[in-house]
Amino acid sequence: MDVTTNRGASPATDADVIIVGAGPTGLMLASELRLAGVRPVVLERHPRARDTPKANGLSGQILQLLHYRGLLERFEAASTDPRPAPRYPFGGVHLDFTHVADPPLRALQLPQPQLERLLAERAQELGAHVRRGHEVIAMTQDDISVTAEVRAPDGPLQVTARYLVGCDGAYSRVRDMAGIGFPGTTYPDVNRLGQVTVGESASRLGNGDLDVPGLGTLRAGFTRTEQGLFGFGWLTDEVLLVSTVEEQHDASDVEPMTLAELQDSIRRVLGAELPLGEALRLSRFVFQARQAERYRDGRILLAGDAAHLFPATGVALNAGLLDAVNLAWKLAADVQRTAPSGLLDTYHAERHLAGARTLLHTRAQVALRRGHDPAADALREIVQQLLADEPALRRVGAMVAGTDIRYPMPGADRHPLIGAFAPDLTLHTDHGTTSVANLLHTARPVLLDLADRADLREVAHAWRHRIDIRTAKTDDPPADAMLIRPDAHIAWAAGAAERADTAAPSLHEALTCWFGASAEQES
């Protein structure tokens, strides 16, 4: 079952990129690859799209990225709550942005089956092929291609492509077959979640709390006892999201969870019955903190849960979908033989860094939520008090959202924008008003000239076959010009009124570094 490496010539490819796994990360990667003009094929071992809502929505920087692709309104239209109250759990305390203007962390409620349906529709609209019931059981790679041995509905087959990306989840067979280590920790806490209606004997109070016979008032949010953690919040006027956390070393993670199991867990944690009605969604999971030692092995790459697992809710989809966006344009450039040397290696450098940052704050959340003694209560109280200060709240919110990531890039010391996510500036042009988001709908790199710098446009003109060149005005421009990559990160920026003798050579260097040879060099 291990991957084999061969040398020499390879057969003609059936696709440019094989994507293993039709979850959110794999489907997002397929769409981004199609935008870049390459041919992906998605191989999914399950015969049908899953209807289990493993996640309940999106949060973090991916929402801004969807806006930059022109997709956010489509996702909001399918959402059960496109603007939930900006109050988020963080290790037993809360990040409360209720009274903060322009909060750094936003969310959108969208059960995972609906999310996958939207991503699959998008991928197929762009021409991607999704083959369900196709299980990858072995892989071989050489200097030119990778071949997957596939167990398919009509019998075994081989699929060959230039690259293969494992988006096949926490128990990734691609990762195992490639021999990529996945070190980390599995925690003994068992988490149970349920979307449920409330029994008739319990009543909702005006502030969202619950009045429960024999128990009294349960406050919305988290209740900690010696037996574990109970939490609830209202999804609609009639539906609750209920959760419990208990330390159990013998809990099954194979058998489907039942409403009775959730009720038993609530009884153990609270010491009383909570009357529940109908179960709309039930799930059980344990937290792990793991990260692949490397995101690339030759022509095999990892993304999403195959590359990292985080011991907190609300961050995995953000990380996985951003992996896909970072990887797609780099893979496409390599497939199209336009990539400069080392471009594909920056995927590991950048996204492994982002994954480590997410592990940092999610492990901190484990430390915050696990203790049950007075010392742990005191720690949570102090942290909650610190989070009442807006600068601290914003900083932690940006960390959770992933918006504080600044990728390490050549020349990053030249300008503070280099490596950061491009701000969505309002742009005034000769053709009307637009925005940075509108410029990135097609996922092409953009040189954005904000100071009418003909000298810089002249340098970029030699890369006009690779990038778009746009001139605009904006209020309070953060730079004279910015070179924005397809993933919306800034590869280069010129300071206000920066001299041509420094700005032009550094722009030439950045264009060569990220987008390869100029038209003149290729001719």
N, C-alpha and C positions, 0 to 999 in steps of 0.2 A: 504493500500500500504506500510505500515511501516514494517520493519523487526521485526520478532518475535523471541524471545529466548526461547528455550525449554531445558529441562534437561533430562538426561537419555540416553538410547541406541538410536543409529541412524541407518538408513538402510544402506545397502551396497552401496558403492559409484559407480557412473557412470564414474567418472574421479577423478584424484587427485586434480586438480585445475580448477575451472570455471573462465574463463576470459570474462568479459562483455565488448565488444567493439573490433572491428577488425580494429581499426586505427593503426598508427605506434607503439604506446606504447604496445597495446595488442598483436600485431603480434610479436614484439621483445620479449616480455615476453614469448610467446608460444615457440619460438625458443630456448630461454635460458633454459626454463624448460625441453624441450626435450633433450638438451645437458646434463642436469643433471640427466636424466633418469626417469622423472616422466611424467604422462599423463595429459596434459591440454586439455580442450575443449574451443573453442572460440565461444561465442554467440553474433551475430551481428544482430541488429534489421533491418537494411536495407537489402533488398533482393539481391542487387548487389553491387559490389565494386563501390565507388563513383568516378566520373571523375572530380570533382571540385578541382582544385589545391589550397587548402587552404594555403599551404606553398610552397615556391619556391626552397627549398634546405636544406642542412644540414650545420651546422657549429659548431665549438667547439670541446670539448673533445670526443664526440661520434665518430668523424672521426678516432681518434687514437684507440678507442675501437673496431671499425669495422676492423681496421688493425690488431689488436690483435686476432680477430676471423677469420682472413684470408678472409674477405669479402670486403675490401675496393676496390680492383681492379674491382670486379664485379659491385659495385655501380658506380665507376668512368666510367666504360664502358657504362653505361646507362645514364650518366650525359650529360646535354646540354653544360656544361662547367666545367670540373673537376678541373680547376685551374683558377678561376676568379681572377681579380686584387684584391690584398689584401687591399682594402679600404672599410671601413664599417661605416654606419651611427651610431651615438651615440648621441641621443637627440638633433638633430639640428646641431651638429658638426660632425667631422669625425675622425675615427681611421685609419690613413694612414700608412700601413706597407710596402709601395712600396719599400722603400730603407732600410728595416730592414732585416738582415739575420735571418733565422729561426724564423719567426714571431710566437707569441703564439696563434694567432687566425687564423684559416683557414676555408674555406668554399668550398662547392661543390654544384653546381646548379643541382637540381633534383626535378621537380614538384611532388607534393605529390601523385598523382595517380601512377606515376612510382615507387616512393618510396614504397608505399603500395604493389604494385605488386611484387617487389623484396622481401619484407619482408614476404609476403604471400607464395611466392614460397619457400623461405628458411624454413619457418615453416612447410609447407607440405612435403618438402623433408625429414625433420627430423621426420615426423610422427604425427604432430599435426593436429587436426580436427577443421575446421572452418565451423560453421553452420550459414549461412546467412538467413535472414528473421525470426530470433528467438529473440523475445523481452522479456526481463526479466521484469515481472510485480510485483513480490513479492519475499521475501526471508524469510527463517527461519533458525536459527542456534542453535546448542546445543554444548555440550562440545566436540563432536567428529567430527561433520560435519556441512555443510551448504547446504540447498536445495533451488534451484531457481525455482519459478513458471514461466513457459515460454509460451508465445503465439507464436506458431509455424505454419508454412504453413499447416500442416496436423492436426491441432488442439492443444489444450493445453497439456502440458507435464511437468513433474518434472525432474530436473537434480540435482543430489547430488554429492558433492565432499568434500574433507577435507577442502578446502579453496575456497573463491571467491574473485576475484580482480576486482574492478571497474576501467576500462580503458575507460569509456564511456563519456569522454569529459567534457566541461565546465558546461553543464547543467545535470550533472551526476544524474541519478535516483538512482543508487546504493548509492551514498553519501547521498542523501535525505532520502532514505528508512532506511539507517543506523543511521540517526539522527546526522550526523557529521556536525558541524558548518562550514561555509565557509565565514568568515568575510573579509571585504575589501572594495574597492572603485570601482565604475564604473565612468569613465571619460566621459564628454560630447562631446569630440572630435570624429567626424566621419571620419574614414579613408577609402579612396577608392583607389583601386589598379587596374591597367589594363596593360596587355601585349598587345600592339597594334602596328600596322604598322603606318607609318607617311603619311599624305596626300601629294599629289604631289606638292603643293604650298610651303611646308616647305622643307628646305634642310639641310643636315648634313654637318657641317664644319669639317676641318681636325683634330681639337682638341676634337671632340665629342660634341661640342655645336650645337645648332639648330638656324638657321636663319628663323624667322617666319614673314611673311608679316603683317604689321601693328603693330608688337610688337618689332621687332628687334631681337637681339641675346639673346637666353636663354642659360645660362650656365648650363652644365651638373652638376647634384647635386641638391641642394635645393635652392629654391627662396622663401623668406618670404615676405608676404605683410600684410596689416592691416586685410585682410579677411581670412588669413590662410597660409598654407604651400603647395608649389608645388615642386615636385621633379621628376627627370627622370634620367635614365641611359640606356645604350645600352646593350641588351641581345645578339643580333647578329648585323650584319651590317644593318639589315632592321627592327628589332623589338626592340621597346622601352618598358621598365618598367616604367610606369607613376604612380604617386601617388599624392593625395591631402589630406589635413587634414583641416577640418573646425569644428567650434563649432556649433553643431546643436542639439537641444533638442527633435526634432520631426521627426528625420529621421527613416525610416522603416528599420528594420533588418530582415524582413520576405520575402518581395518581392525580386526576383532576380534582381541584378543590370544590367543596360543596358548601352550601349555605350553612348546614349544620356544623361543619368544621369552623367556619367563621364565627358562628354564635358561641361555640365551645371556647374558642380563643378569647372572645370578648368577655365571657363569663370568668375565665381564669384571670384575666388582666384586671377587670373592674370588680370582680367579686359579686356580680349581680347580672341579671338578665337584661339585655337590650332588645325589646321587641322589634323584629325586622319583618318586612313584607316580602316582596319579590326581589330576587337577585338578577340584576341586569348584566353584571360582569363580576367574575371572581378570579383572583390570581394569587399565587403564592411564589415567593422567591427568597433566595438568600443573597446577601451582598458579597461581592468579591472586589478586591482591589488588585488588578493585574494589568501589565502592559507588555506587549511583545518586545522582545529584545531588539528586533529590527523589523521595519515595515517592508523590507524588500529583500528577496533572495533571487538574484539574477533577473529572470523574466516573470517572477511570481511576486505579487505584492499583497498587502493586507490593508483593510480599511474597516471602520466601524467596530462592532463588538469583537470581531476577529482580532483586532489590534489592541483593544483596551476594554477593561471593565471597571466601572466606578461604583464605590459603595454608598451611593446616594441617588435619589430619584431626580428626574428632570433635566439631566445633563447628557445622557448617552446619545440621544437622537441629534442634539446640537453638534456634538463632537463628530459623530459618524457622518452626517451630511456635509459638514465642513471638510472632513477628510476627502470626500468624493469631489467636492468642488476644487480643492487644492490639487488633487491628483489628475483630474481629467485633462486639463489643458496641457499639462506636462507630458502625459502619455500620448496625447494627440500629436504634439510636436515631434516626439520621438518616432511615432509611427509614420508620420509624414516626412521624416528625415530633415526636419528644419531645426531640431533642438540643438542648442549649443552643448558643448561637453559638460557633463555633470548636472544638467538640468533635472533629470529624473531623480537624482540622489537628493535634491533639495526637498522632495516630498517627505522622506524620513526625517531630515534635519528639522523641518518646520512643524510637521504634525506630531512627531514624537515629543517635541518641546511642548506643544499645546496639550497633548495627552498627559504629560508629566505635571503640567500646571493644574489640570483638572483633577488628577489624582491627589495633588497637594490639598486642595480645599475640600474634596470629598472625604479624604482620610481625616482631616480636621473635624468634619462633621461627625464621623464615627466616634471620635474622642468626646465630642460634646454631648452626644445623645446616649452613650452606653452606660454611664455611671448612674447609680441609684442612691448614693449616700449623700449626706449633707454637703460634703466637699464638692461633689459633682453638681449639686443644685446651686451652690454658690458660684461655681464657674459659669454655669448657664446664665445666672442672674447678672453677673458682671459683663459677660459678652453682650447680653441683650441691652444693658445700659449703654455700652459703648456704641452699639448699633443705633442708638437714638440720636447720635451725632451724624448729621447728613454727610460730611466728607467720608467718614468711616463706612457708612451705609452704602454710599455710591461706590467706594472702592471694592467692597466685598461683592456688591451687585455686579460690577463689571467683571470681576473674576469669575463669578458663576456663569455669566452670560458669554464669557470668552472674548469680550471686547477689549480686554486689557492686553491681549497677546500682540506683541510686536516681533515679527519674524526677524531672525538675524540675517541681514543682507549686506552685500558689499556697499560701502559708502554710507552705512547707517549713521555714522557720526556726523555726516554732512548736514542732515536736516532731521528734525524730530518726527516728521511724517513718514520717513522711509521705514518700511516694514509694517506700518499700521494699516488698518482698514480705512478705505477712502470715505470721507464724510460726504453725505448726500447734499451737496451744495445746489442751491437754485442758480441756474445759469441763464444769462441773457445773451442771445445771439442775434445775428442779422435776420434769422428766420423765426424769431420768437423766443419764448421762454421754455426752457427744458431743465433737466437736472442730471446729476451724475448717475442716478439710478437709471434714467432712460438711456444713457449712453452705453450701459452695460447689459442691456437686454439680450444682445446677441453673443455675449461672452467673448468679445474681441478686446484685445488690449487697446488702450487709448492714451495718446499724449494730449493732455488738456492744458492749453495755453490760456492763462488767466490775465496776462499782462501784455498781449500783442507782441510777443517775442519772435520776430521774424527769424532771428539767428537760430533759435531753438527749433522752429518749424523746419528750417532748412536742413538741420542735422537729421531730423526725424524723417524727412522726405525720402531718404534712401531706404527706409524700412516701411514705406507706404503699402507694400504688398503684405505686410504682417500686422500692421497696427492702423488704427484710425487716428487722424489728427484733427483736433477740434479747437476752435478759438471761441472764447466766451468771456463775459464779465460777470463778476459776482460781488456781493457786498462782503467786505472784510476778507479778501482772499488769503488763504493760509500759506500760499506760495505763489511765485510767479508762474510756475508750471508744475504739473505732476504727470508721471508716467504710471498708469494704473494697469495692473495685470488683470487677466480674465477673472480671477478669484476676488477682485476688488481690493487687493492689497497694493500699496504704493511701492513701486520699485525704485523710484527716483523722484526727487523734488528739487526745485531751484528756489533759493531764498529770495526775498523781496529785493528787487534791483540787483541781483547777483550779476557780477561781471561776466561778459560772454567768454572771456578767456579761461574761466573756471567752469561755468555752467555748461558750455557746449561740449568740452571734452568729457565731462562726467556723464552727460546724457548719452554721448556716443558709446561710452563704456557700458552704461546700463543697458542700452538697446542690444549691444552685442552679447552681454552676459545673459540676458533673459530671452532674447528672440533671435539669436543667431546672426548669420551673415546678412549684410545689406544686399540690396538688389545688384549694386555694382560689383560687390565681391563675388556674387553667385554667377554673374555673366562672364 
